[in-house]
Amino acid sequence: MAPSIDSSDFLSLKHCDTNGHSKSHSSAPFSSLGAKQIGNGIASLDQTLANGLAKIDVNGTSGTNGINGHKSHNEDEFLRLDQPQQDLLLLHGPRQKYTLEKAQGIPELRGDDEILVQTLAIGLNPVDWKGADYGFGQPSYPWVNGRDFAGIVVKASRKESRIKQGDIVFGPSTDYRDVRKAAYQEYVVTTHSNVARIPQGVQVKEGAALGVAFVAATIALGLSFGVNLSASGSPDFLGIARGLNPLHVPDDIRSEVFWGISESERPKPGEWIAIWGANTTTGQLAVQLAKIAGLKVAAVADLAKAGQRLVEIGADFQVDRHDPKRAVDILKAVTGGKLRFGFDVVGSDSATALQDALQKSTTGLQSHLLGLSGFPKEVAGGVTHHKVPIKLFHESTVFGEALVSWLERLLIAKTLKLPEVEVAEGGLAGINDALDRLRSGTVSGKRIVVQVGERSRSNSGASTPPPLSPPVIQSDNHGQSNGDLSYHDEINADPDRIKFAYWVPNVSGGLVVSKIPQHTGWDYKSNVRYAQTAEKVGFEYALSQIRFMAGYGAANQHEPVSLSHALLAKTEKLKLIVALLPGPWNPAVAAKQIASIDNFTDGRVAINVVSGWFKLEFTSIGQWWLDHSERYRRSREFIQCLKGIWTQDNFTFKGDFYQFNNYTLAPKPLVLPNRPWPEIFQGGNSEDARANCAVASDYYL
């Protein structure tokens, strides 16, 4: 049986009046924020204080050391903070990437049982990308997502509870409709009954990987299937749930909670349960909980990747998932056709296969199928379908408290083999890349955890308010970093914004057709200053021009590709639109130049294809001067070739102006969200220009 615990087992931060610093006290088994690093170095006391924890009212004035005090909202200094204090990730619409938003407001505490957690680590779940891609789980846009977190309690609840200020906790955000409780932010609101404290010997990253998976597995087995987990000191989850007032249980889960399974249908020790997707984190935990209850477990998974792990966690029998029909036949044979419980973690196809493996009796005991991610299109005779009523975890304080308290005891007793964890780099800003790995299916049997605060906090200035007006532009800065770009980020956060560009004066004459003397600099140092100034005040693009000879006051001309590359090296966010002129530029040369610059600058280069209007400029350098419509037809082929070279290997093209035979460019430009190649701009007032842009280019100038 798991050991009992009390409050003396926990560390916590308390204010020390003698020196003004916080100090830790008490010891095993639970960890809090001490002077040593926690887990694998997620955070230390000094780091956390430096990152803004000390600026929050962690001590309070209620006479209870700031822990579980009873101040009203009107007296709560923290809730009156009106300055933005955190970074977060926003999803602006379906099939979009998350965007990093800096210096946003910290979510407010509203209920007496709520706590505020400073996030140290975020665990990534498949629903984080599936919901974004398929448009579910976001009540509106923009929205903050994220289901798993671990962090420091910086504000305890007003109600007395086992959770104290300074505790290191982890938990899931099952209440996805409350954006305050989403994990993709530096501060998360949750309730004291929805988090577990991290014991000594358990790393913060392991806690961040555990919450949703454990809650889902426990509710699926202990409530939906009615599995008796008392051998590990578990509460009677089915009894707790059915002891609630039905009127206090949401309508959409009431049937599952109160009538999902009868007492006579509950599984007995020695019965079989099949878990499809047993290599997932939820699957691994379900295997272990089923074994605690004395069930026999048939684990269906990719055995080449997960076979050894399934042996370690106690699966009685393993079936490879790659041939579903054969897997069904094996399950029937091994269980003697008596399989009554199936838990699918993967999706509707595997749930359909698992239903086929279940016993189907019209007179005896029913079989039971639970799907986390989908169900068969039809319910087979003799089979009951179950959905996990996971919202009961946050809707019922009694149920949630019982579940996380039991989890704490399991962790202290080291009853569970915790999931393998891989730490992704980049902080909040690195989550998109990590989710792409989940999308690709290259992560199996592990949980990806992101450390919050390393890159996102150190580079974001998240603890300082954003500027309320454009920054003051200093004098020459051509040899230095462009400094604080928070104003640029702030005004360009809206996905529906108007994007602004400026003309790069890479020719003399100030871009003005006039006999009046012009004073705009066209030299390199002036252009660096203009670019950095434009970037600071929010311009997203700079458009260069192409000239091969003087005209309209442009007696001197810098070549646009080389100057644009130089300006990109002196800026951080500004994108340069490079002017290219078909004729002088061969598509192979242009494609290679732009691809290289794109790789050097993390995708900050675009092109403007200029079809040409100045006859002497062509004839002076030995180029054919085509009539108007033919110049645009050549530009169309030019763009077709660029796209082909940038996206295809062994590119072949047979046009009137350009020929390619099995040409492969390497490296190719970066492939970025909603940008398969460097953006292509094109202008012109004629019908030929507009028609060409409509079929070949990305933007019309």
SVG drawing of the C-alpha trace seen along z (x, -y; Angstrom):
<svg xmlns="http://www.w3.org/2000/svg" viewBox="-30 -72 60 92">
<polyline fill="none" stroke="black" stroke-width="0.4" points="0.0,0.0 1.2,-3.5 2.5,-5.4 0.5,-8.1 1.7,-11.7 1.1,-14.9 2.1,-18.6 5.4,-18.2 6.6,-16.1 6.7,-19.2 9.1,-22.0 7.8,-25.5 9.1,-29.0 8.7,-31.3 9.8,-34.8 12.7,-35.4 12.4,-38.7 16.1,-38.8 17.5,-39.2 14.6,-39.8 15.2,-36.6 13.0,-33.5 14.3,-30.2 13.2,-26.6 12.4,-24.4 11.4,-20.8 12.5,-17.9 11.5,-14.7 9.5,-13.5 8.1,-16.5 10.2,-19.1 9.7,-22.8 11.9,-25.7 15.2,-25.4 18.7,-26.8 19.7,-23.7 18.5,-23.0 15.3,-21.1 15.1,-17.9 17.3,-18.3 18.0,-22.0 14.6,-23.4 14.9,-26.2 16.7,-27.4 15.6,-29.9 18.0,-32.6 16.9,-32.1 13.2,-32.3 13.6,-35.4 15.6,-37.0 12.9,-36.1 10.3,-38.0 8.9,-35.8 10.2,-38.3 8.1,-41.0 4.9,-39.1 3.3,-39.2 4.5,-35.8 4.7,-36.7 1.4,-38.5 0.4,-40.5 -2.2,-38.3 -0.2,-36.9 0.0,-33.4 3.3,-33.9 1.3,-34.5 0.1,-30.9 -3.6,-30.1 -4.5,-33.6 -8.0,-35.0 -7.6,-38.5 -10.4,-39.8 -9.9,-40.6 -9.9,-44.3 -6.9,-43.8 -5.0,-41.5 -2.0,-43.4 -1.2,-40.8 -4.7,-40.9 -4.4,-44.7 -1.2,-44.5 -2.1,-46.2 1.2,-45.9 1.8,-43.0 4.1,-40.4 4.3,-37.3 4.9,-35.7 2.5,-33.2 1.6,-31.4 -1.5,-32.3 -3.3,-30.4 -5.0,-32.8 -6.9,-30.3 -7.1,-26.7 -4.1,-25.3 -1.9,-28.1 1.3,-28.0 1.3,-29.3 2.7,-32.8 4.8,-34.0 3.2,-37.1 5.3,-39.0 4.5,-41.2 0.9,-40.0 -1.2,-40.2 -1.0,-37.5 -4.3,-35.7 -6.4,-36.6 -7.5,-34.4 -11.3,-34.4 -12.3,-31.6 -11.3,-30.9 -10.0,-27.5 -7.8,-28.8 -4.0,-29.0 -1.4,-30.7 1.5,-28.7 4.6,-30.1 5.3,-27.6 8.7,-25.8 7.9,-23.1 5.2,-22.2 4.4,-18.7 3.2,-18.4 0.3,-16.3 -1.0,-15.2 -4.2,-17.3 -2.1,-20.4 -1.4,-20.0 -4.6,-18.1 -6.8,-20.8 -4.9,-23.5 -4.9,-21.7 -8.5,-20.5 -10.1,-23.4 -11.4,-21.8 -10.8,-22.6 -10.6,-26.3 -13.9,-28.1 -12.7,-31.2 -9.7,-32.8 -7.1,-33.9 -6.7,-31.2 -4.1,-29.8 -3.7,-26.0 -1.6,-23.5 -2.7,-20.7 0.3,-19.8 2.5,-22.0 4.8,-21.9 5.8,-24.9 6.0,-26.9 2.9,-27.9 3.3,-31.7 -0.2,-32.3 -2.0,-29.8 -5.8,-29.4 -7.8,-31.3 -9.2,-28.0 -7.1,-25.8 -5.5,-23.0 -2.5,-20.7 -1.0,-23.1 1.2,-25.9 2.9,-28.8 6.3,-27.7 5.3,-24.1 6.6,-22.6 3.5,-21.1 2.3,-19.6 -1.1,-19.1 -3.2,-18.9 -5.5,-21.6 -8.7,-19.6 -10.8,-22.8 -9.8,-23.8 -12.6,-26.4 -10.9,-28.6 -8.0,-30.2 -6.4,-31.2 -5.8,-27.5 -4.0,-26.7 -0.3,-25.7 1.2,-27.6 2.0,-30.6 4.4,-31.6 1.7,-31.8 -1.2,-29.3 -4.3,-29.4 -5.6,-26.1 -7.2,-24.8 -5.5,-23.3 -7.4,-20.0 -6.1,-19.7 -2.3,-19.6 0.0,-17.2 3.2,-18.0 6.4,-16.7 8.2,-14.3 12.0,-14.2 13.5,-12.0 11.0,-12.9 12.2,-15.5 10.1,-18.5 10.2,-17.4 8.7,-14.0 5.9,-15.8 5.2,-17.9 4.8,-14.8 2.4,-13.0 -0.7,-15.0 -3.2,-14.5 -2.1,-11.0 -2.5,-9.8 -5.8,-11.5 -7.2,-10.1 -5.9,-6.6 -7.3,-6.7 -10.7,-7.9 -11.0,-5.5 -10.2,-2.5 -11.4,-3.5 -14.6,-5.2 -15.7,-4.2 -14.7,-0.6 -15.1,-0.5 -11.7,1.1 -10.9,1.7 -7.6,0.1 -7.6,0.4 -4.5,2.7 -2.5,-0.5 -4.4,-2.4 -6.6,-4.0 -9.9,-5.6 -13.0,-4.1 -13.3,-6.4 -16.6,-4.9 -18.1,-5.3 -16.8,-8.9 -18.3,-9.9 -21.6,-8.2 -21.9,-9.8 -22.0,-13.2 -25.2,-15.1 -26.2,-14.4 -27.4,-18.0 -23.8,-19.1 -22.4,-16.9 -22.4,-18.3 -25.1,-17.0 -22.8,-15.7 -21.0,-13.3 -23.8,-12.5 -24.8,-9.3 -21.2,-7.9 -20.6,-8.8 -23.8,-7.4 -24.9,-4.7 -21.9,-3.8 -21.2,-0.4 -23.2,1.7 -21.7,3.3 -22.0,6.7 -20.2,5.7 -17.0,4.4 -13.9,6.3 -12.6,9.0 -9.0,9.8 -7.6,12.1 -9.8,10.8 -8.2,9.6 -8.0,6.0 -6.5,5.0 -4.9,1.6 -4.3,0.5 -1.6,-2.2 0.1,-0.8 3.3,-2.5 1.8,-6.0 2.2,-7.7 -1.5,-7.2 -1.2,-3.6 1.8,-2.9 0.1,-4.3 -3.1,-2.3 -1.0,0.9 0.5,0.3 -2.8,-0.7 -4.5,2.4 -1.7,4.6 -2.2,3.0 -5.8,4.1 -4.8,7.7 -6.0,7.6 -4.2,9.4 -3.0,7.0 -2.7,7.5 -0.7,4.6 -1.0,3.6 1.8,1.4 4.7,1.0 6.7,3.8 9.9,2.9 10.0,-0.4 8.1,0.4 8.5,4.1 11.1,3.8 9.3,1.0 6.1,3.0 8.0,5.9 9.4,3.5 6.0,2.1 4.4,5.6 2.3,6.3 1.3,9.9 1.1,10.2 2.2,8.1 0.7,7.8 2.2,5.9 -0.2,3.2 1.1,3.1 -1.3,5.8 -4.6,4.9 -6.5,8.0 -3.8,10.4 -3.7,8.4 -7.5,9.0 -7.0,12.8 -4.2,13.0 -6.2,11.2 -9.1,13.6 -6.9,16.6 -4.9,15.5 -8.0,14.5 -10.0,17.5 -12.6,15.2 -13.4,13.9 -12.0,10.4 -14.5,7.9 -12.5,4.7 -10.8,2.7 -9.1,-0.6 -8.1,-2.4 -5.7,-5.4 -5.1,-5.9 -8.2,-6.6 -11.3,-5.3 -9.6,-2.7 -7.8,-1.0 -11.0,-1.3 -12.9,0.5 -10.3,3.3 -10.4,3.5 -14.2,3.8 -13.8,6.7 -11.6,8.5 -14.2,8.2 -16.5,10.9 -20.1,10.2 -22.8,11.7 -26.4,11.0 -27.4,12.8 -24.4,12.6 -22.0,9.9 -21.5,7.0 -18.1,6.0 -16.8,2.5 -14.9,0.3 -13.4,-3.0 -11.9,-5.3 -9.8,-8.4 -9.6,-9.6 -12.4,-8.0 -14.9,-5.2 -16.1,-2.7 -18.9,-4.0 -21.3,-1.4 -21.7,0.1 -21.5,3.9 -24.1,6.0 -23.1,6.8 -20.6,4.0 -21.0,0.7 -19.0,-2.3 -17.5,-4.7 -16.1,-8.2 -13.8,-9.4 -15.7,-11.9 -12.4,-13.8 -14.1,-17.1 -15.2,-15.5 -11.6,-16.0 -12.0,-19.8 -15.8,-20.0 -15.7,-18.1 -13.2,-19.2 -13.7,-16.0 -13.0,-13.8 -10.0,-15.8 -8.5,-16.0 -8.8,-12.2 -7.2,-11.5 -4.1,-13.8 -3.6,-12.8 -3.5,-9.2 -1.0,-10.1 1.2,-11.8 1.2,-8.6 2.1,-6.4 5.0,-8.7 6.4,-8.6 6.1,-4.8 7.8,-4.7 4.9,-2.4 4.9,-3.8 7.5,-3.6 7.3,-7.2 7.3,-8.0 10.5,-8.6 11.0,-12.3 12.8,-14.3 13.4,-18.0 13.0,-20.2 15.0,-23.4 13.8,-26.9 11.3,-27.6 7.9,-28.7 9.3,-29.8 10.4,-26.2 7.0,-24.6 6.0,-24.9 9.1,-22.9 8.4,-20.3 4.8,-19.9 6.0,-19.4 7.8,-16.3 4.6,-15.0 2.8,-15.7 5.3,-13.7 4.9,-10.6 8.7,-10.4 8.1,-10.5 7.0,-7.2 6.8,-6.2 8.2,-9.4 6.8,-12.7 8.3,-15.9 8.7,-18.6 9.6,-22.2 11.5,-24.2 9.9,-27.6 12.0,-30.6 15.3,-29.6 15.2,-31.2 11.7,-32.8 12.2,-34.7 15.9,-35.5 15.3,-37.1 11.9,-38.5 12.1,-41.0 8.8,-39.5 9.1,-40.9 9.1,-44.5 6.0,-46.3 5.9,-46.9 6.5,-50.4 3.4,-52.5 4.7,-54.4 7.3,-53.8 10.8,-53.7 13.2,-56.6 15.6,-56.0 19.2,-56.6 21.9,-57.8 24.1,-55.5 23.9,-51.9 25.3,-50.2 27.8,-48.1 25.5,-47.0 22.5,-44.9 19.1,-46.6 18.2,-46.2 14.7,-46.1 12.2,-45.1 9.2,-44.6 7.2,-47.5 7.7,-45.7 6.3,-42.5 3.4,-44.2 2.0,-46.0 2.5,-43.1 0.8,-40.5 -2.6,-40.7 -2.8,-38.1 -5.2,-40.4 -3.0,-43.4 -1.9,-45.6 1.8,-44.9 4.0,-47.8 7.1,-48.1 9.4,-50.9 11.4,-51.6 15.1,-50.9 17.1,-53.9 19.8,-51.7 20.1,-54.2 21.0,-57.9 18.4,-60.7 16.2,-59.9 13.7,-58.0 12.2,-61.3 11.8,-62.5 12.7,-66.1 15.4,-68.7 15.3,-69.8 18.5,-68.5 17.8,-65.4 19.4,-64.5 18.4,-60.9 21.6,-58.8 22.0,-55.8 25.3,-54.6 25.6,-51.4 25.7,-53.0 22.7,-55.2 20.7,-52.1 21.7,-50.2 20.3,-53.1 17.1,-53.3 16.6,-49.5 17.1,-49.4 14.9,-52.4 12.1,-50.9 12.4,-47.6 12.1,-49.2 8.9,-51.2 7.2,-48.1 7.9,-47.9 7.9,-44.2 9.3,-44.5 11.8,-46.6 11.6,-46.7 14.8,-47.2 14.9,-48.2 17.0,-47.1 18.9,-49.5 21.7,-48.8 22.2,-52.3 21.4,-55.9 17.9,-57.3 15.5,-59.7 18.2,-61.0 19.6,-57.6 23.2,-58.3 24.5,-55.6 23.0,-52.2 23.8,-49.5 23.0,-45.9 19.9,-44.8 20.8,-41.2 24.1,-42.0 22.8,-45.1 19.7,-43.3 21.9,-40.5 24.0,-43.1 21.0,-44.8 19.6,-41.4 22.8,-40.8 22.2,-44.0 18.6,-43.4 16.7,-40.7 13.1,-40.7 12.9,-42.9 12.3,-41.0 14.0,-42.2 12.2,-42.0 15.0,-41.7 14.3,-43.0 15.2,-40.6 15.0,-41.3 14.5,-38.3 17.0,-38.6 20.0,-39.7 19.3,-37.0 19.1,-33.4 16.6,-31.5 19.3,-29.1 21.5,-31.9 18.7,-33.8 17.3,-30.6 20.7,-29.7 21.4,-33.3 18.0,-33.6 18.1,-30.1 21.5,-30.7 20.4,-34.0 17.1,-32.4 19.1,-29.8 21.5,-32.5 18.7,-34.6 16.1,-32.1 13.7,-32.9 13.7,-36.7 14.2,-37.1 11.6,-37.6 11.7,-38.6 10.1,-41.2 10.1,-40.1 10.5,-43.2 9.6,-42.6 11.4,-45.7 10.4,-49.0 13.6,-50.8 14.7,-49.6 18.2,-51.2 18.9,-49.3 18.5,-46.0 20.2,-46.9 23.2,-48.5 24.1,-45.2 23.4,-43.0 20.0,-41.7 17.1,-41.2 14.4,-43.8 11.1,-42.0 7.7,-43.6 5.4,-44.3 3.4,-41.1 6.5,-38.9 8.4,-40.5 5.6,-39.4 5.4,-35.9 9.2,-35.6 8.6,-36.7 5.9,-34.0 8.4,-31.3 11.1,-32.8 8.8,-32.4 7.7,-28.9 11.4,-28.0 12.2,-29.5 9.3,-27.6 10.3,-24.4 14.0,-24.7 13.1,-25.6 10.7,-22.7 11.7,-19.8 14.7,-17.6 15.7,-16.8 13.8,-19.8 13.0,-19.7 11.4,-22.6 11.0,-23.1 9.8,-26.7 10.2,-29.3 12.7,-31.3 14.3,-28.8 15.3,-25.2 16.3,-22.9 17.2,-19.2 17.2,-17.2 18.6,-20.1 18.7,-19.8 19.4,-22.7 20.8,-22.1 20.3,-23.6 16.8,-24.7 15.1,-27.6 13.5,-27.0 10.0,-25.6 8.1,-27.7 4.4,-27.7 2.3,-29.0 5.4,-29.7 6.6,-26.9 9.1,-29.1 10.4,-32.7 7.5,-35.1 7.2,-36.3 6.0,-39.9 5.1,-41.5 3.8,-44.8 2.6,-46.7 -0.5,-48.6 -1.1,-46.8 -3.5,-43.9 -0.5,-41.7 1.0,-42.5 -2.2,-41.8 -2.9,-38.6 0.7,-37.4 0.6,-38.2 -2.7,-36.4 -1.4,-33.0 2.3,-33.2 3.0,-35.4 2.1,-35.5 1.5,-39.2 0.6,-42.1 2.3,-45.4"/>
</svg>
